[in-house]
Amino acid sequence: MADPFEVVITNMQNLGFFRFLFPFMLTAAIFYGLLRKSQIFGPPEKNIMVNGIVCLVAAFMVWSYPIIAGVDIQLQLSAFFVQGTIAVLVVMVGLMIVGMFSPANLPEHLSKKMGGKMWGGIIVLGLLIGAGVFVSSGLINVIFPTLHLEDIPADMIWSAVFLVLMVGIVAVIVFAVGREEKTKEKE
């Protein structure tokens, strides 16, 4: 006999919760938050209905496409969120371990030592992790259906990764040297 959680999740899957309802709710919430923050339609307190209607219509338009086109992406979305959650947990555990051995108020200490470079590095690292989760979850094949990553030889992928890393290292060195020279010129 299956446990109750498995029965509930299976019934929710059969009812389309994971195929439409949950992705729709998430998209609508993201659109609503973006509309409130950007204030495209004026102050959010005065345009709650307009923001709500626009976000609901936009979310319906986004999630009607997979159903109309006959594309089922619930497996890829589930994999994306599970892998994203695992990536966040890995980062959190890493930060907890670093926090055990670092001085108090580590972000402030790093900001003083590194300046604005630290935040740029964090953003780039976050984007790289997000892109890795996006590709590994299979969502890349939903957006680019003619692209078959499994047909690309592994040595080609490793060569591309190595090339990007080398260009990144050179860019960091050039930026650091240029900044150091500007500092010396000012003195």
N, C-alpha and C positions, 0 to 999 in steps of 0.2 A: 504494500500500500504506500502511495506517495505521501510525503509530508504536506501539511496544509499550505505552506508557502509555495511549494511547487504547483499545487492545484490552483491556487489563486493566480500565480504568474501565468500559468498555461491558459487559464480562462481569460485573463486580461489580454494575452496575445491573440487568442481567438476572437475577441471582441474588437481588436484593432487599436488597443491603447498604445502599443509601441510603434505601430506603423503610422498612425496619424495623430492621436490625441496628445500624447506626451510631447512629441516634436512640435506640434502646433502650439501647445501652451508655452513651451520654452521660447519658441520664436516670437510669439506675441509679447511675452514678458520682455525679451531683449529689445524688440522694436519700441515698446512702450517706454522703457527706460531711456533709450536713445532719443526718442521724441521729447521726453521731459527734459533731458539734459541739454539738448540742442536748442530747445525753445523755438522751433521753426514756426509754430503757430501762435507764438506769444507766450506770456507767462503760464506755466503749467497749471497754476491754481484756477485760472479762468478758462482753460481749454481741456479739461479732463475728458469731456465727451468726444471732442475732435481727435485728441490723441488716442483715445480708446478705439474709436471707429477705424481710424487709419491703421492702427497696429493690428486689429482683428482682420481687416480686409487684406492687409499685406501678408499676414501669417497664413490666411486661407489661400491666397494666391501662390505663396511659396510651396505649401504642402499639398496643393491640388495637383501640381506637376507630376510628382512620382505616381500618383494614382491614375491620372489621365494617360501618362506615358507608359504605364504598366511596369514601372521600375520599383522593386522592393528593396529599400535600403535600411530596413530595421536591423539586420545583422551587422552592417557596417557602422551604423550609428551606435549600437550597443557596444561594439568593439572599440569605437572611438572614445566613448565616455569611460569605459572600463580602463583602457590604456591611459587615458588622460588622468584619471584618478590615481592610477598606480604611479605615474610620473610625478604627480603632485605629492603623493605620500613619500616617494623616494627623496624628493627635494626636502620635505619637512623633516624626515629622519636625519638626513645629512646636516641640515641646519641645527637640529637638536644636538647632534654629536659635536659640531663645531662650537655651539654655544656652551658646551660643558668645559671646553678648554680655552675659550677666548675671553678677553676682558669684557667687563660689563658694557652694555650699549654698543655692541659691535657695529651696527649700521652707521652710527655717528662717527665712530673711530675710522671706519673704512672711507667714509665721505671726506674726512679731513685728509687722509693719506692719499686718496686717489682722485678726489675732485669729482667732476662730472663723468669721467671715463667709466666709473663703476656702474652707473645707471645705464649707460649705453651698452656695456657688456651684458648686463642682466637682461635687457630687452632683447638683444641679439640671441642670447642663450635661450630665453623663453620662446622666441620665434622658431629657433632651430628644433627645440623639443616639440613644439606644437606641429611643425611641419613633419617631423618624424612620426608622431602619433597619427597625423592625417594620412600619411602615405601607408603606414603599416596597418591601419584599420581597414583599408580597402576603399575609403571614400574617394581617393584619387581616381579609381576606375569608374566611379559613378559620375564624376564631373567630366573626366576625359575617357569616354568608353573605348576609344580606339587605341589608347595607350595601354600597352601590356608590359608592365615592368618585369614580369617573370621571363619575358623574351630577351631582356637585356642581359648580356653576360655579366657575371659577378665581377670579373676583372675590370670591366668598363665602369661599373658603379664605384668600385674602390678607387679607380683612377680619378673619377670626377670628384669624389669626396676628398682625396688627397690634394687635387688641384685647388679646390675651394679653400681648404685649410692653408695651403701655401700662400695663396693670394691674400687670405685674411691675416696671416702672420706678417707678410710683407707690408700690408696696409697699416697694421698696428705699429710696426717699426718706423715706417715713414712718418706716420702721424706723431709718434713720440719724439723722433729726432727733430721734426719741424717745430714742434711745440717747444722743445728744449732750446733750439736756436733762437726762436722768437723771444724767449725769456732772457737769454744772454744778451740779445740786441737791446732790450729795454733797460738792462742794467748798465 
